Amino acid sequence: MKRKFALIISMALLLFLAACGGTNESKEKGGETPEKKVIRAGSTAQSYPNGYEENGKLVGFDVEVLEKVAANLGYEVEWVKSDFAGLMGQLETGKIDTVANFVAVTPERKEKYNFSETYAYAGATIVTHKDNDYDSLEDLKGKTVSGVLGSNNVKNLENYDPEIIPKTYETRDGAMNDAINKRVDGYVNSKSSLIAEIEKGDLPLKFVGDPFVYEDIALPFMKNEQGEKLSKEFNAEIKKLREDGTLTELSKKYFANEDISVKK
């Protein structure tokens, strides 16, 4: 009996050691399930047609561009929603990896961020209520024009004509609604976004002159090792989306059949 008991113990010990060895070998050969790759991206979720909520889901041009690139690279996207100024602040502090919300590339921002390849182009312009007698930007001197806090459209307007008075809002809806209700004289945004918003809502707005500045739109990443890695990965995929026509397809889908992926 003692011999049988000792034999059973020995066999159990050998089986245990074999199992441990197999587990270690599996780890060494990559047998473990790899950790999922996650990228945290910011959107206001209130910027039609760039990023907005529809039936409880975040959709839009910038949202789809980022999600397609991320999927091709094997990343799972975690969306963070906030106002635009808040998103840029979270990017600076490393709480998110990028902002997919029609971010214009500027000299000041290039000093702070690694930008991806350009995936769209924006012409900043002003709309006013169709009943207003404003036909050119000269007519808006001394008038108040609404815009989104932290957006480059407001900064460009201030640089273009200091005599036009900017009034900032945390969201596009607030800025646009005040123009619709004649609480301000105009509203500044990218022409492509304005075309889409006016068409969707049949809004009583008209354009005041042509765009006063054109800018490249890209994804900003932090100037660190991770940001450098992400920007290089995204660059390659954005080029592919441009070459295979995906950017054009998405642009026409969201911007009233206008292709904003090419420079005018």
C-alpha positions, 0 to 999 in steps of 0.5 A: 500500500505504501508503494502504491501511495508513493507511486501515485504521489510521484505520478501526480507530481510529474503531471503537475510539472509537465503542465507547468512546463507546457504553460511556460512553453506556451507563453514563450511561443506566444500562446497567450492571447495578446492584449487588445490595442486601444486608441482613445479618440476625442469628439464633441459628438455635436459637430454635424457632419464631422462627429455627432450622435444618431440613434445613440451611436457616434457617427460622422465623417471624421469618426468614420475616417478614424475608425477605418484607419484604426480597424486597419491597424488593429486598434479598438477605438475608445471615444471620449466626448467633450467640448472642443477646447476640453478635448484639446486640453485632454490631448495635451495632458495625455488623457486621450491619444488624438482628436477626430473633430476637423482639427485644422493644422496651424503653425502654433499647433504644429509646435505642440503636436505631431499631425497625421497626413491631411485627410480633408481641406476646410475653407472658413466662411461666415453665414448670416440669417437670410433676412439680413442685408449682408453680402460681403465680409465688409458689411460685417465690420463692427458686427458680432459673429458667433463661433466655437470656443477654441476652434481655429475658425474664430482665430482666423476671423480675428486675424482676418478682420479685427473689426468683426467681433467674435462671440464664442460658444462651447458647442456648434449648436449654440453658435449656430442657433444664435445666428438662426435666431438673429441674436448675432449677425453671423456664424463662422465655420468651415464652408463644407460643414455649413453646406451640410448643416443648412441642407440637413435642417433647411436652415434660413442661412446664407453665405456672406462672401467666399471663404477667407482662409483655407486650411489642412485638416488632420489628426493631432498626436502628442510629441512623444514616442507614442505620438510619433508611432501613432502618427506614422502608422496613421499616415500610411493608412490615410494615404491608402484611403486616399488612393483607394477612393475611401476618403472621397466616398466618405466626404460625399456621403457626409458633405452633400456630395462634395469632395473635401478630401482634395484641395480646391 
